[in-house]
Amino acid sequence: MANSTPIWIRSHNVWNERAGRFEAAALRVEDDKIVAVAQHGEVPDGAELTDFGDDYVMPGLLNTHVHLDFSGSQTPLKDFESEDPAERLLRAAGNAHRLLMSGCTTARDCGSHWTTLALARRPDLSPVPLPRLLLSGPPITVPRGHLHFMHGVVRDDGDIIAHIDRLQREGGTSVKCMVSGGQMTPGSKPEDTVFEQPSLDLMTAESRRRSLPSVAHVLATESVRRAALARFDSLEHCAFFERLPNGLINRNYDDEVALVLRDSGSAMMANLSTAMPFLEHLRTIEAPTDVQANALRQFDKMIDNFGKLVRLGIPMVCGNDAGVNETPFDSTWLEVVWMIKAGQAPVDALRSATIGAARALLIDNHVGRLEKGYSADLIVLRGNPLDDAANLKSPAFVMARGTVYVGGQTAGHA
């Protein structure tokens, strides 16, 4: 529970998002809000004060794409299928807690079972503290489509409306659509686009009418184009996939579709760091198979494509698909590292993981900045993330909505 007694948090390095730099400042936190921002030396005499010296204070991270029901193991689908809904709900709570304790104070689940929406309806019943959660519930998909086993299958426009109605009724706060097939679902082809334009336009129109952020899974090139034309708030992956004659998947960057994406104003989530342990293992194999060698080629193409899209000015948001193959829930920081490696300026990558992500989630009026009126979500780092984004790993202090979860210490007085 947030502390109703006002407390000041001070450092010589507090993130100023609008200036894009760390500056000496002090924040006054009351209940779950930042109620004042002052100069470093303007903390009133006698006020309760936590002084972080030269440590770096910034907003808590946002992860716009996780799957709370999944295990993040080498076999997440097998784990999902072996568990009943109650067990998955327990897993989901534990995964969300790991996000929070790693400094991710807001996360969007981009596809889980209907049961997991209980975390949105009754977070107070969770056995462990949770970050702010936006839940998409089962993604909208076609029969036998990607993640159809989460029970979000629709067959016509009436089903789409009924799905979004139920989603809202059960606590969902984001609308997710599988516009293309996926790689994780048996029988689903990632190079296939499975929804027609009018249905996608309906989904985004309904989302806007209900003030819900919309998000589209797009692997096939045509799926990127259609989702951009429908103006989903965020497009996930944007892989430009095609199937080669030898049966392998290939990323074939499309300049014209990239411009459609740019002109749509939609944000993009690239999940560059997904399954990183698997890729690192592949690099150690002296004689990889064709499939293994292709996986490494496609990773390099993904990094190159990301740089092209950044240079086009497409707004990027931080998300790592946590929960899928070998992608743990405490690794949001690693996505920021790879966004910088792939071509984003460090200051822009920090924005992608804070205010930029909040904008794609439609919560940027109260989340993502350290300003008066914003939620008291903040982390404290020992090193400057602009110098090395790996400093985002293992924050020394985590506060979410005014409550300290990591690094609680006895405050002194000014």
C-alpha positions as CSV (number, residue, x, y, z in Angstrom):
1,M,0.0,0.0,0.0
2,A,1.3,3.5,-0.9
3,N,2.5,5.6,2.0
4,S,0.1,8.5,2.7
5,T,2.9,10.4,4.5
6,P,4.6,12.6,1.9
7,I,8.2,11.6,1.2
8,W,10.8,13.3,-0.9
9,I,13.1,11.4,-3.2
10,R,16.3,13.2,-4.2
11,S,19.2,12.6,-6.5
12,H,21.8,14.4,-8.6
13,N,20.5,12.3,-11.5
14,V,16.8,12.3,-12.0
15,W,15.4,11.6,-15.5
16,N,14.0,14.6,-17.3
17,E,12.2,13.0,-20.2
18,R,11.4,16.2,-22.1
19,A,15.1,17.3,-22.0
20,G,16.3,13.7,-22.5
21,R,18.9,13.8,-19.7
22,F,19.4,13.2,-16.0
23,E,19.4,16.3,-13.8
24,A,19.7,17.1,-10.2
25,A,16.1,17.2,-8.8
26,A,13.8,16.2,-6.0
27,L,10.4,14.5,-6.2
28,R,7.6,14.7,-3.7
29,V,5.6,11.5,-3.5
30,E,2.2,11.3,-1.7
31,D,0.0,8.3,-1.9
32,D,0.5,6.9,-5.4
33,K,1.4,10.1,-7.2
34,I,4.3,12.5,-7.7
35,V,2.8,15.7,-6.4
36,A,5.8,18.0,-6.9
37,V,9.1,18.3,-8.7
38,A,11.6,20.7,-7.2
39,Q,15.3,21.7,-7.5
40,H,17.7,19.4,-5.7
41,G,18.3,21.8,-2.8
42,E,14.6,22.8,-2.3
43,V,13.5,20.0,-0.1
44,P,11.8,21.6,2.9
45,D,13.6,21.4,6.3
46,G,12.3,18.5,8.3
47,A,10.7,16.7,5.4
48,E,11.0,13.0,5.2
49,L,13.7,12.4,2.6
50,T,15.3,9.5,0.7
51,D,18.5,10.8,-0.9
52,F,20.0,8.6,-3.6
53,G,23.1,10.7,-4.0
54,D,24.5,10.2,-7.5
55,D,22.4,7.2,-8.4
56,Y,20.1,7.4,-11.4
57,V,16.4,7.8,-10.9
58,M,14.0,7.2,-13.8
59,P,10.5,6.0,-14.5
60,G,9.7,2.3,-14.0
61,L,10.1,0.3,-17.2
62,L,7.1,-0.6,-19.4
63,N,6.9,-3.9,-21.2
64,T,4.2,-3.8,-23.9
65,H,4.3,-7.4,-24.8
66,V,4.4,-10.4,-22.5
67,H,2.5,-13.7,-22.1
68,L,1.9,-14.2,-18.4
69,D,0.5,-17.8,-18.9
70,F,3.7,-19.0,-20.5
71,S,6.7,-20.4,-18.7
72,G,9.6,-18.8,-20.6
73,S,11.2,-22.3,-20.7
74,Q,12.4,-24.2,-23.7
75,T,8.9,-25.8,-23.9
76,P,6.4,-23.0,-23.1
77,L,3.5,-24.5,-25.2
78,K,4.0,-28.0,-23.6
79,D,3.9,-26.4,-20.1
80,F,0.8,-24.4,-21.0
81,E,-1.0,-27.5,-22.2
82,S,-0.1,-29.5,-19.2
83,E,-1.5,-27.0,-16.7
84,D,-5.2,-26.3,-15.8
85,P,-6.6,-22.8,-15.7
86,A,-6.0,-22.5,-11.9
87,E,-2.4,-23.5,-12.3
88,R,-1.9,-21.0,-15.1
89,L,-3.4,-18.2,-13.1
90,L,-0.8,-19.0,-10.3
91,R,1.9,-19.0,-12.9
92,A,0.7,-15.7,-14.3
93,A,0.7,-14.0,-10.9
94,G,4.3,-15.2,-10.3
95,N,5.4,-14.0,-13.7
96,A,3.9,-10.6,-13.2
97,H,5.6,-10.4,-9.8
98,R,9.0,-11.1,-11.5
99,L,8.3,-8.2,-13.9
100,L,7.7,-5.9,-11.0
101,M,10.7,-6.9,-9.0
102,S,13.0,-6.5,-12.0
103,G,11.9,-2.8,-12.4
104,C,9.0,-3.2,-14.9
105,T,6.2,-1.4,-13.2
106,T,3.7,-1.6,-16.1
107,A,3.2,-4.5,-18.5
108,R,0.7,-5.6,-21.1
109,D,-0.2,-9.2,-21.5
110,C,-0.7,-9.9,-25.2
111,G,-2.4,-13.2,-25.0
112,S,-3.5,-15.5,-22.2
113,H,-6.5,-17.6,-21.1
114,W,-9.8,-16.0,-20.1
115,T,-9.1,-17.0,-16.5
116,T,-6.0,-14.8,-16.3
117,L,-8.2,-11.7,-16.5
118,A,-8.9,-12.3,-12.8
119,L,-5.6,-10.5,-12.3
120,A,-7.2,-7.4,-13.8
121,R,-10.4,-7.7,-11.9
122,R,-9.0,-8.5,-8.5
123,P,-5.3,-7.7,-8.2
124,D,-5.9,-7.3,-4.5
125,L,-6.4,-11.1,-4.2
126,S,-3.0,-11.9,-5.8
127,P,-0.7,-13.7,-3.4
128,V,2.2,-11.5,-4.6
129,P,2.4,-7.8,-5.5
130,L,1.8,-7.1,-9.2
131,P,2.8,-4.3,-11.5
132,R,0.2,-2.3,-13.3
133,L,-1.3,-4.7,-15.8
134,L,-3.1,-4.2,-19.0
135,L,-4.6,-7.6,-20.1
136,S,-5.7,-8.5,-23.6
137,G,-7.2,-11.9,-22.7
138,P,-7.3,-14.4,-25.5
139,P,-6.2,-12.8,-28.7
140,I,-8.8,-12.5,-31.5
141,T,-7.9,-15.2,-34.0
142,V,-9.4,-17.4,-36.7
143,P,-10.3,-21.1,-36.3
144,R,-7.0,-23.1,-35.9
145,G,-5.2,-19.7,-36.0
146,H,-2.3,-18.6,-33.8
147,L,-3.0,-19.2,-30.1
148,H,-6.5,-20.5,-30.9
149,F,-6.2,-22.7,-27.8
150,M,-6.7,-19.6,-25.7
151,H,-10.3,-19.5,-27.0
152,G,-10.4,-16.2,-28.8
153,V,-11.6,-17.6,-32.1
154,V,-14.0,-15.5,-34.2
155,R,-15.8,-16.3,-37.4
156,D,-17.5,-13.1,-38.3
157,D,-17.9,-9.4,-37.3
158,G,-20.6,-10.3,-34.8
159,D,-18.1,-12.6,-33.1
160,I,-15.6,-9.8,-33.0
161,I,-18.0,-7.4,-31.2
162,A,-19.1,-10.2,-28.8
163,H,-15.4,-11.0,-28.0
164,I,-14.6,-7.3,-27.2
165,D,-17.8,-7.1,-25.1
166,R,-16.8,-10.1,-23.1
167,L,-13.2,-8.9,-22.8
168,Q,-14.4,-5.6,-21.2
169,R,-16.9,-7.3,-19.0
170,E,-14.2,-9.6,-17.6
171,G,-11.6,-6.9,-17.0
172,G,-9.6,-6.8,-20.2
173,T,-8.0,-3.5,-21.0
174,S,-6.4,-4.1,-24.4
175,V,-7.6,-5.6,-27.7
176,K,-5.2,-8.0,-29.4
177,C,-5.6,-9.5,-32.9
178,M,-3.6,-12.2,-34.6
179,V,-3.6,-10.7,-38.1
180,S,-1.2,-13.3,-39.3
181,G,-0.3,-16.9,-38.4
182,G,2.4,-17.6,-35.9
183,Q,5.4,-19.9,-35.4
184,M,4.4,-21.3,-32.0
185,T,1.0,-22.7,-32.9
186,P,1.1,-26.1,-34.7
187,G,-0.6,-25.8,-38.1
188,S,-0.5,-22.0,-38.2
189,K,1.7,-20.4,-40.9
190,P,3.4,-17.1,-40.1
191,E,3.5,-16.1,-43.7
192,D,-0.3,-16.2,-44.0
193,T,-2.5,-13.1,-43.4
194,V,-5.8,-14.3,-42.0
195,F,-8.0,-11.3,-41.5
196,E,-9.5,-9.1,-44.2
197,Q,-9.3,-5.3,-44.0
198,P,-12.9,-4.6,-43.0
199,S,-12.7,-6.9,-40.0
200,L,-9.5,-5.2,-38.9
201,D,-11.0,-1.8,-39.4
202,L,-13.9,-2.9,-37.1
203,M,-11.5,-4.0,-34.4
204,T,-9.7,-0.7,-34.2
205,A,-12.9,1.3,-34.5
206,E,-14.4,-0.6,-31.6
207,S,-11.2,-0.2,-29.6
208,R,-11.1,3.5,-30.1
209,R,-14.8,3.8,-29.2
210,R,-14.1,2.1,-25.9
211,S,-10.8,3.8,-25.3
212,L,-8.9,0.5,-25.3
213,P,-5.4,0.2,-26.8
214,S,-5.3,-2.1,-29.8
215,V,-2.4,-4.3,-30.8
216,A,-1.8,-6.5,-33.8
217,H,0.4,-9.6,-34.3
218,V,1.9,-9.2,-37.8
219,L,4.5,-11.6,-39.2
220,A,3.5,-11.7,-42.9
221,T,4.2,-8.7,-45.0
222,E,0.5,-8.2,-46.1
223,S,-0.5,-8.4,-42.4
224,V,1.8,-5.5,-41.6
225,R,0.1,-3.5,-44.4
226,R,-3.4,-4.3,-43.4
227,A,-2.8,-3.6,-39.7
228,A,-1.1,-0.3,-40.4
229,L,-4.1,0.7,-42.6
230,A,-6.4,-0.2,-39.8
231,R,-4.3,2.0,-37.5
232,F,-3.7,-0.4,-34.6
233,D,-2.0,1.5,-31.8
234,S,0.9,-1.0,-31.9
235,L,2.1,-3.5,-34.5
236,E,4.1,-6.5,-33.1
237,H,7.1,-8.0,-34.8
238,C,6.7,-6.6,-38.4
239,A,8.7,-9.5,-39.7
240,F,7.9,-9.2,-43.4
241,F,7.9,-13.0,-43.6
242,E,7.7,-15.1,-46.7
243,R,8.2,-18.8,-47.3
244,L,11.1,-19.8,-49.5
245,P,10.9,-22.7,-52.0
246,N,13.1,-24.8,-49.7
247,G,10.5,-24.4,-46.9
248,L,12.4,-22.0,-44.8
249,I,11.1,-18.7,-43.5
250,N,12.7,-15.5,-44.7
251,R,12.4,-11.8,-43.8
252,N,12.0,-9.8,-47.0
253,Y,11.9,-6.2,-46.1
254,D,9.3,-4.3,-48.1
255,D,10.0,-0.6,-48.6
256,E,6.4,0.3,-49.7
257,V,4.8,-1.5,-46.7
258,A,7.3,0.1,-44.4
259,L,6.1,3.5,-45.6
260,V,2.5,2.5,-45.0
261,L,3.5,1.6,-41.5
262,R,5.3,5.0,-41.0
263,D,2.3,7.0,-42.4
264,S,-0.1,5.1,-40.1
265,G,1.3,6.6,-36.9
266,S,1.2,3.2,-35.3
267,A,4.0,2.2,-32.9
268,M,6.1,-1.0,-33.4
269,M,7.3,-3.6,-31.0
270,A,10.2,-5.6,-32.4
271,N,11.1,-8.1,-29.5
272,L,14.7,-8.2,-30.6
273,S,15.9,-10.0,-27.5
274,T,13.4,-12.9,-27.6
275,A,14.9,-16.4,-27.2
276,M,18.4,-14.9,-26.8
277,P,19.9,-18.0,-24.9
278,F,18.7,-20.2,-27.8
279,L,20.4,-17.9,-30.4
280,E,23.6,-17.7,-28.3
281,H,23.7,-21.5,-28.3
282,L,23.3,-21.7,-32.0
283,R,26.3,-19.5,-32.5
284,T,28.5,-22.1,-30.7
285,I,27.6,-24.9,-33.1
286,E,30.4,-25.5,-35.6
287,A,28.3,-27.2,-38.2
288,P,24.7,-25.9,-37.9
289,T,21.8,-27.4,-39.8
290,D,20.1,-25.4,-42.5
291,V,17.3,-24.6,-40.1
292,Q,19.8,-23.4,-37.4
293,A,21.8,-21.4,-39.9
294,N,18.7,-19.8,-41.2
295,A,17.6,-18.8,-37.7
296,L,20.9,-16.9,-37.3
297,R,20.5,-15.2,-40.7
298,Q,16.9,-14.2,-39.8
299,F,18.1,-12.7,-36.5
300,D,20.7,-10.6,-38.4
301,K,18.0,-9.5,-40.9
302,M,15.7,-8.5,-38.0
303,I,18.3,-6.3,-36.5
304,D,19.0,-4.7,-39.9
305,N,15.3,-4.2,-40.6
306,F,14.8,-2.6,-37.2
307,G,17.5,0.0,-38.0
308,K,15.8,0.8,-41.3
309,L,12.4,1.3,-39.6
310,V,14.0,3.5,-36.9
311,R,15.5,5.7,-39.6
312,L,12.1,6.0,-41.2
313,G,10.9,7.6,-37.9
314,I,8.5,4.8,-36.8
315,P,7.9,5.1,-33.0
316,M,9.3,2.0,-31.3
317,V,8.1,0.6,-28.0
318,C,9.7,-1.9,-25.6
319,G,8.4,-5.4,-25.5
320,N,10.1,-8.7,-25.4
321,D,7.5,-11.5,-25.7
322,A,8.4,-12.7,-22.2
323,G,7.1,-16.1,-21.5
324,V,7.8,-17.6,-25.0
325,N,10.8,-19.8,-25.6
326,E,13.7,-19.0,-23.3
327,T,12.5,-15.4,-22.7
328,P,12.3,-14.8,-18.9
329,F,10.2,-12.1,-17.2
330,D,13.1,-10.3,-15.6
331,S,14.7,-9.5,-18.9
332,T,13.0,-6.3,-20.1
333,W,16.3,-4.5,-19.7
334,L,17.8,-6.7,-22.4
335,E,15.3,-5.5,-25.0
336,V,16.5,-2.0,-24.4
337,V,20.1,-3.1,-24.8
338,W,19.3,-4.7,-28.2
339,M,17.2,-1.7,-29.4
340,I,20.3,0.4,-29.0
341,K,22.5,-2.2,-30.6
342,A,20.1,-2.3,-33.6
343,G,20.2,1.4,-34.2
344,Q,18.1,3.4,-31.7
345,A,19.8,6.3,-29.8
346,P,20.1,5.5,-26.1
347,V,17.8,8.4,-25.2
348,D,15.2,7.2,-27.6
349,A,15.4,3.6,-26.3
350,L,14.8,4.8,-22.8
351,R,11.8,6.7,-24.1
352,S,10.6,3.6,-25.9
353,A,10.6,1.8,-22.6
354,T,8.9,4.6,-20.7
355,I,6.8,7.4,-22.2
356,G,6.7,5.9,-25.7
357,A,5.4,2.6,-24.4
358,A,2.9,4.4,-22.2
359,R,1.7,6.3,-25.3
360,A,1.0,3.1,-27.2
361,L,-0.9,1.8,-24.2
362,L,-3.0,5.1,-24.0
363,I,-1.8,5.8,-20.5
364,D,0.8,8.5,-21.2
365,N,-1.2,11.2,-19.4
366,H,-0.3,9.6,-16.1
367,V,2.4,7.0,-16.6
368,G,6.0,7.1,-18.1
369,R,7.4,10.4,-16.8
370,L,8.6,11.8,-13.5
371,E,6.4,14.8,-13.4
372,K,3.7,16.3,-11.2
373,G,0.5,14.3,-11.4
374,Y,2.1,11.2,-12.8
375,S,2.1,7.8,-11.1
376,A,4.9,7.3,-8.6
377,D,6.5,4.5,-10.6
378,L,10.3,4.7,-10.5
379,I,13.5,2.8,-10.3
380,V,16.9,3.7,-9.1
381,L,20.1,2.5,-10.9
382,R,23.7,2.4,-9.8
383,G,25.0,3.3,-13.3
384,N,23.9,5.6,-16.1
385,P,21.6,3.7,-18.6
386,L,22.5,6.2,-21.3
387,D,26.1,5.0,-21.1
388,D,25.2,1.3,-20.8
389,A,21.6,0.1,-20.9
390,A,22.7,-3.0,-19.1
391,N,22.6,-0.8,-16.0
392,L,18.8,-1.3,-16.1
393,K,19.3,-4.8,-14.9
394,S,18.7,-5.4,-11.2
395,P,17.6,-1.9,-10.0
396,A,18.6,-1.0,-6.5
397,F,15.2,0.5,-5.8
398,V,11.7,-0.1,-7.3
399,M,8.6,1.9,-6.4
400,A,5.3,1.3,-8.1
401,R,2.3,3.5,-7.4
402,G,4.0,4.9,-4.4
403,T,4.8,1.6,-2.8
404,V,8.4,0.4,-2.4
405,Y,9.1,-3.2,-3.5
406,V,12.8,-3.3,-3.8
407,G,15.4,-1.4,-1.8
408,G,13.2,-0.1,1.0
409,Q,15.2,1.9,3.4
410,T,14.6,4.2,6.3
411,A,14.1,7.7,5.1
412,G,16.0,10.5,6.8
413,H,15.0,14.1,7.2
414,A,16.1,17.2,5.3
